């Protein structure tokens, strides 16, 4: 669950940047969802707003209409989807949603770099170029580090540890300015 929360927190910068580029209105429910996730992990909230927040986030996802599609919509959708998976992870208590959150976070960063490098084809060389880009590698390394630290802690997570994961993810989010087109 903490792993999914870290992925969602880091992807918040993608949402913010893409909304600014798209000149869309920023929805506060993304930040509300992040607050909810971290508060639930820290047992600071008793009420269950998860379903309501997940529904609000799902309503923000782009319509399946190619006439209105813009590149930034994919970035916005990916960052929102990571938040939804983090909420689902809290509700289900399983690991599958956390894996999906990590995969969508990686995919989001990967797509941004692929667009930034203006790859037109999916050759082995172009895929390797994206995979080896420092921003993609940083996200993968952060995910690997989070998993290793969580595994090392066993099943015991203190409030202090959750706070450290949260703070570090916020810092990593703040310093990672992605080259959105």
Helices and strands as residue ranges (DSSP letters): H 2-22, H 29-41, H 50-60, H 71-92, H 96-116, H 124-131, H 134-152, H 159-175
